């Protein structure tokens, strides 16, 4: 695994690259993984081999080892952060993989760069940008994620600016027009984020999508089996490449 850096509008961005000597001989489209709001790239170091090909994990501004500037936390700019990492990795096609709130920036980049996206995998979220109530934001920032305080995982001011800059908007319909192979995974415990009527909407709007429920997972679909989602993604991207 290698820590790599690139820049977007003067902001230094960190990403974790599964790398290795095999990358030079692997001509398949790489996976670009955009994880959730409270995730760090290194949370996924142990499971990157399970994706089965070169995989990079993006840390958008304000997260992990990326810079936390005083502004630039609207979704368009965060989407640009994703794009900067994609361009640093390849000038060709990619497979986009998301988890939780990282989905919004990844999907927005996908909509603007559909010709480069071989497949899309969405982990326990929806193709939307969502507003979060102030009390829920405070609860999130005061809590823990995967055993460590959230404040140790992201820049608190950057997180607040991200939530403040958010808009309520849907990407469902534009995404349906792209005909990109879609995998969506949800946790039955995540009824607020992906309730049954939204899960039904996935099935209705994306009749060819692969929809999978992890019956024993909380919102963190990497529990209890950390490799299950990556392995499912690996099968999905292989099918997409073989179309």
C-alpha positions as CSV (number, residue, x, y, z in Angstrom):
1,X,0.0,0.0,0.0
2,X,1.2,3.5,-0.8
3,X,0.2,6.9,0.4
4,X,0.0,9.2,-2.6
5,X,-0.9,12.9,-3.0
6,X,-2.3,15.0,-5.7
7,X,-3.8,18.5,-5.9
8,X,-7.1,20.2,-6.7
9,X,-7.1,24.0,-7.0
10,X,-4.1,24.2,-4.7
11,X,-5.4,21.8,-2.1
12,X,-3.3,18.7,-1.4
13,X,-5.3,15.5,-1.4
14,X,-4.3,12.2,0.0
15,X,-5.3,8.8,-1.4
16,X,-4.3,5.3,-0.5
17,X,-3.2,3.2,-3.5
18,X,-3.1,-0.6,-3.3
19,X,-0.2,-0.2,-5.7
20,X,2.5,-2.8,-5.8
21,X,4.5,-4.2,-8.7
22,X,1.4,-5.9,-10.1
23,X,-0.1,-2.5,-11.0
24,X,2.3,-2.1,-13.9
25,X,0.9,-5.4,-15.4
26,X,-2.7,-4.8,-14.5
27,X,-4.3,-3.1,-17.5
28,X,-7.8,-3.4,-16.1
29,X,-9.7,-0.2,-15.1
30,X,-8.9,0.6,-11.5
31,X,-11.4,1.0,-8.7
32,X,-11.7,4.4,-7.1
33,X,-13.4,4.1,-3.7
34,X,-14.9,7.2,-2.0
35,X,-15.8,6.2,1.6
36,X,-18.0,7.9,4.2
37,X,-17.9,11.2,6.1
38,X,-16.1,9.7,9.1
39,X,-13.9,7.2,7.3
40,X,-10.1,7.3,6.9
41,X,-8.3,5.7,3.9
42,X,-6.3,3.5,6.3
43,X,-9.6,2.0,7.6
44,X,-9.5,0.0,4.4
45,X,-5.9,-0.9,4.0
46,X,-6.4,-4.6,5.0
47,X,-9.3,-5.1,2.7
48,X,-8.0,-3.5,-0.5
49,X,-6.7,-6.8,-1.9
50,X,-10.2,-8.2,-1.7
51,X,-11.3,-5.8,-4.5
52,X,-9.1,-8.0,-6.8
53,X,-7.4,-5.2,-8.8
54,X,-5.7,-1.8,-8.3
55,X,-7.9,0.1,-5.8
56,X,-7.4,3.6,-4.5
57,X,-9.2,5.2,-1.5
58,X,-10.0,8.9,-1.7
59,X,-9.7,11.3,1.2
60,X,-11.5,14.5,0.1
61,X,-10.5,17.8,1.7
62,X,-10.9,18.0,5.4
63,X,-10.4,14.2,5.9
64,X,-7.4,12.2,7.0
65,X,-4.1,13.4,5.5
66,X,-5.7,15.8,3.0
67,X,-5.6,19.5,3.5
68,X,-8.4,21.3,5.3
69,X,-8.7,24.7,3.7
70,X,-11.0,27.5,5.0
71,X,-13.5,27.0,2.1
72,X,-14.5,24.8,-0.8
73,X,-16.8,22.3,0.9
74,X,-19.7,22.5,-1.6
75,X,-20.5,19.3,-3.4
76,X,-19.1,20.5,-6.7
77,X,-15.7,21.1,-5.2
78,X,-15.7,17.8,-3.3
79,X,-16.6,16.1,-6.6
80,X,-13.6,17.9,-8.1
81,X,-11.5,16.4,-5.4
82,X,-12.7,12.9,-6.5
83,X,-11.9,13.8,-10.1
84,X,-8.4,15.0,-9.2
85,X,-7.6,11.6,-7.7
86,X,-9.1,9.8,-10.6
87,X,-6.9,11.8,-13.0
88,X,-3.9,11.2,-10.9
89,X,-4.4,7.4,-11.1
90,X,-5.4,7.1,-14.8
91,X,-6.4,8.9,-17.9
92,X,-8.7,6.0,-18.8
93,X,-11.9,4.4,-17.4
94,X,-12.5,3.6,-13.7
95,X,-15.0,1.7,-11.5
96,X,-16.5,4.0,-8.9
97,X,-17.3,2.5,-5.5
98,X,-18.9,4.4,-2.6
99,X,-19.9,4.0,1.0
100,X,-22.3,6.2,3.0
101,X,-22.1,10.0,2.4
102,X,-19.1,9.7,0.1
103,X,-21.7,8.6,-2.4
104,X,-22.9,12.1,-3.1
105,X,-19.6,13.5,-4.4
106,X,-18.8,10.3,-6.3
107,X,-22.1,10.2,-8.0
108,X,-21.9,13.9,-9.0
109,X,-18.5,13.2,-10.6
110,X,-19.9,10.1,-12.3
111,X,-22.7,12.2,-13.9
112,X,-20.2,14.6,-15.4
113,X,-17.8,11.9,-16.5
114,X,-20.1,9.0,-17.5
115,X,-17.9,8.0,-20.5
116,X,-15.1,7.1,-18.0
117,X,-17.2,5.1,-15.6
118,X,-17.4,1.3,-16.2
119,X,-19.5,0.5,-13.2
120,X,-20.9,2.1,-10.0
121,X,-21.3,0.4,-6.6
122,X,-23.2,2.3,-3.8
123,X,-22.8,1.2,-0.2
124,X,-25.7,1.9,2.1
125,X,-26.7,5.3,0.6
126,X,-28.7,6.9,-2.1
127,X,-27.9,9.0,-5.2
128,X,-28.7,12.2,-3.5
129,X,-27.2,15.1,-1.6
130,X,-28.9,15.3,1.8
131,X,-29.3,17.9,4.5
132,X,-28.5,16.8,8.0
133,X,-30.2,18.5,11.0
134,X,-27.9,20.5,13.3
135,X,-28.6,18.1,16.3
136,X,-27.6,15.1,14.1
137,X,-24.4,16.8,13.0
138,X,-23.5,17.5,16.6
139,X,-24.3,13.9,17.6
140,X,-22.1,12.7,14.8
141,X,-19.1,14.9,15.6
142,X,-19.4,14.1,19.3
143,X,-19.4,10.4,18.8
144,X,-17.1,7.6,17.7
145,X,-16.7,5.7,14.5
146,X,-15.0,2.3,14.5
147,X,-13.8,2.8,18.0
148,X,-12.1,6.2,17.7
149,X,-13.5,9.7,18.2
150,X,-14.8,11.3,15.1
151,X,-12.8,14.5,15.8
152,X,-9.6,12.5,15.4
153,X,-10.8,11.3,12.0
154,X,-11.7,14.6,10.3
155,X,-11.2,18.3,10.7
156,X,-14.2,19.5,12.7
157,X,-14.5,22.9,11.1
158,X,-14.2,21.3,7.7
159,X,-17.0,18.9,8.6
160,X,-19.3,21.7,9.8
161,X,-18.6,23.6,6.6
162,X,-19.4,20.5,4.5
163,X,-22.8,20.1,6.2
164,X,-23.5,23.8,6.0
165,X,-22.8,23.9,2.3
166,X,-25.0,20.9,1.5
167,X,-28.2,21.2,-0.5
168,X,-31.2,18.8,-0.7
169,X,-31.1,17.4,-4.3
170,X,-31.6,14.2,-6.2
171,X,-29.4,12.5,-8.7
172,X,-31.8,9.5,-9.3
173,X,-33.2,10.5,-12.7
174,X,-29.9,11.7,-14.3
175,X,-28.2,8.4,-13.1
176,X,-30.9,6.3,-14.7
177,X,-30.1,7.8,-18.1
178,X,-26.4,6.6,-18.1
179,X,-27.1,2.9,-18.2
180,X,-24.0,2.2,-16.0
181,X,-23.9,-1.2,-14.3
182,X,-25.1,-0.6,-10.8
183,X,-24.6,-2.6,-7.5
184,X,-26.3,-1.3,-4.4
185,X,-25.9,-2.7,-1.0
186,X,-27.9,-1.8,2.1
187,X,-28.1,-2.8,5.8
188,X,-31.6,-3.6,7.1
189,X,-30.7,-1.6,10.2
190,X,-30.2,1.5,8.1
191,X,-33.9,2.3,7.8
192,X,-33.4,6.1,7.9
193,X,-30.8,6.2,5.2
194,X,-32.2,3.6,2.9
195,X,-35.8,2.8,3.9
196,X,-37.9,0.2,2.2
197,X,-39.6,2.7,-0.1
198,X,-36.2,3.9,-1.3
199,X,-34.9,0.4,-1.7
200,X,-38.0,-0.3,-3.9
201,X,-37.1,2.9,-5.9
202,X,-33.7,1.3,-6.7
203,X,-35.5,-1.7,-8.0
204,X,-38.0,0.3,-10.0
205,X,-35.5,2.8,-11.6
206,X,-32.6,0.4,-12.1
207,X,-34.3,-3.0,-13.1
208,X,-30.9,-4.4,-14.2
209,X,-29.1,-3.4,-11.0
210,X,-27.8,-6.0,-8.5
211,X,-29.4,-5.2,-5.1
212,X,-28.0,-6.9,-2.0
213,X,-29.0,-6.7,1.6
214,X,-26.5,-7.6,4.3
215,X,-28.9,-8.9,6.9
216,X,-26.4,-8.9,9.8
217,X,-24.7,-5.5,9.1
218,X,-25.3,-2.1,10.8
219,X,-24.9,1.0,8.6
220,X,-21.2,0.1,8.6
221,X,-21.6,-2.6,6.0
222,X,-17.9,-3.6,6.6
223,X,-19.1,-5.3,9.8
224,X,-19.2,-8.1,10.8
225,X,-17.4,-9.3,7.6
226,X,-15.0,-6.7,6.4
227,X,-14.3,-8.4,3.1
228,X,-17.9,-9.1,2.0
229,X,-18.6,-5.8,0.2
230,X,-15.2,-5.6,-1.5
231,X,-15.6,-9.2,-2.8
232,X,-19.1,-8.4,-4.1
233,X,-17.7,-5.3,-5.8
234,X,-14.9,-7.4,-7.3
235,X,-17.5,-9.7,-9.0
236,X,-19.5,-6.7,-10.1
237,X,-16.6,-4.9,-11.8
238,X,-15.4,-8.1,-13.5
239,X,-18.9,-8.6,-15.0
240,X,-18.9,-4.9,-16.1
241,X,-15.6,-5.3,-17.8
242,X,-16.8,-8.4,-19.6
243,X,-19.9,-6.8,-21.1
